[in-house]
């Protein structure tokens, strides 16, 4: 009888076991086409010696990555010509001087896809099954999905749009010290004095409107960002003064897009909030007793206080003009007794100390007779005060003219109308004297490129002319002299518009065209 042969133990090289034995962590003899353990367990047909599963997964991921890159390339090639890449400048240099900027190229329709986006998509088969038939991530199907929640990667898009807005801000009755603004703009987002993202988003949004290049396509992106940033600003009570400026500009954007109800709601709510913050009670240049509420951060310098004064009068002008043009209710009280804020001044006057010696002057002084000669200009004889006064006079004139529909109070209003005509005439004379000494020939670059100085003055004079026409129209039916004066004022207004148009059509404020289209001289409350 033959002795049984001793058991021979075969030492298999690591990594040469079949896939099933490796997964079940059992010994494998490496026999092919099927190993002994698989034969014993009845899995002969499943026994295979493929590559390392980890290497196979890597190859699978690499294949998917390559496929996605090819799809991105195909999408970019299929874009229409007007959505091609555009060259954008880098953010402004620290000194904000005329230095050379190295341009970079950004795709307009396809945002940059970072590694995290690829990883999250590739390693998530469920997301892949729910995706489009092209199996591309959402951020590729919607160019703005990835950018709408990111705050720091839009600097090269944001700066040119904000620069465009700053050149056109006078159309929105929005003024603040440009030097101070760019100083705050350069601060990092983590700095407590930096501008809130809501303000930057709405400036970019309005910049898209004035931009004729492919940057216009970012309008939807910045509108989505603005809605979220406004909510965050209120939720955390963070830089509420920036919220006021951003919210009223958001309302103006809605007006521009003819969403008047939404725009009016934005504007009215913002004005109520601004009055709760005390912006209508800045009746002194003393920083400690300016009447501001603790809701907003107190100004550290008179320049900051000046910006708040300008913000209030911008809100006032917008409230009065939208109520006139849209024939909707006004938000600021009609009697204006609650308004204590001083008239706005030129921004340099908040820096050079001139205002320390200027007497208080606010809307309550609008109808007071001034005995000083018109040739002596005060700090309040500037384009911003002229604009606010002209709009106040136009609103007052329309209110007075409407009362003449009722015969029994016409006599009572006669004295008020004469006083308003005199006050408006003095205002027009003061603006004409200012023009003779400052800008006898109009220009869009009075102090720097697109500064809006002459355009604002033209708008103020035109609005004052409209106010005077309203007042004279109330008397023209019974007074031949008033009819003749109204005709002379109308001719002067048309001549001013023609002169501005011949010089540069951009000098004409957008609302001047609205005046003619709405027939402002026929409007009544």
KAQUILIN-V772627 format. One line per field, one symbol per residue. ss: DSSP state (@ for helix, = for strand, . for the rest). phi: phi as a letter, one per 20 degrees, with the letter a starting at -180 (. if undefined). psi: psi as a letter, one per 20 degrees, with the letter a starting at -180 (. if undefined). Layout:
ss->???
phi->???
psi->???
//
This chain:
ss->..................@@@@@@...........@@@@@...@@@......@@@@@@@@@@@@@@@@@@@@@@@@@...@@@..===...............===........@@@@@@@@..@@@@@@.......@@@@.............@@@@@@@@@@@@@@@@@@.....@@@@@@@@...........@@@@@@@@@@@@@@...@@@@@@@@@@@@@@@@@@@@@@....@@@@@@@@@@@@@@@@@...@@@@@@@@@@@@@@@@@..@@@.....@@@............@@@@@@@@@@@@@@@@@@@@@@@@................=......@@@@.@@@@....=@@@.................@@@@@@@@@@@@@@@@@@@@@...@@@@@@@@@@@@@@@@@@@@@@@@@@@@@@@@..............@@@@@@@@@@@@@@@@@@@@@@@@...@@@@@@@@@@@@@@@@@@@@@@@@.@@@..@@@@@@@@@.@@@...
phi->.ffffffdeeeefgnefffffffelcfcemfcebefgfffemdgfefbcffggffffffffffffffffffffffffeffgfdffcedffgfffeldfdfdefcdcffecffdeffffffffecfffffeffffldfgfefdfdffefddddddgfeffffffffffdfffdldcbgfffffffffffffffefffgffffffffffffeeeeffgfegfffffffgfffffffgdldlfffffffffffffffffemeffffffgffffffffffenfecedbeffecenfeffdfffebffffffffffffffffffffffffeldfedfgffmffedffffcfffffeenfffdeffbcffefdffdeffffeeegeebfffgfffffffffffffffffffdffdfffefffffffffffffffffffffffedbfdfbecfdbglfmffffffffffffgffffgffffdffdcffffffffffffffffffffffffagffefgffffgffemffdfbe
psi->ppqqqqpoopopppijqrhghhhilrqpijqqiprghhghjkkghipqmarphghhhghgghggghghghhgghghhiqrhikrqqpqrrqqrhikrmqppoqqpppgioqporhhggghghjnhghhhiarhilqrhhhhohihhhhjphijjhihgghghhgghhjhiijkoprohghghghhiqqhiphjrqqhgghghhhghhhgipiaiihijghghgghggghgghghgjlomhhhggggghhhhhghghjkmhggghgggghggghhhhijijknjqjohilijqrihqpqqhrhgghhhhghgghggggggghhhghilrqqgpqhijhioipqqqrqhhhihijhihjpqppahhjhjqppiqqhioprhinrhggggggghghgghghgghhiihohijghhigghgghhggghghggghhhggghigmhpqqilghrplijghhggggggghhghghggghhhihhiohghggghggggghgghggggghhgohiipqhhhhhghhimhiiqq.
//
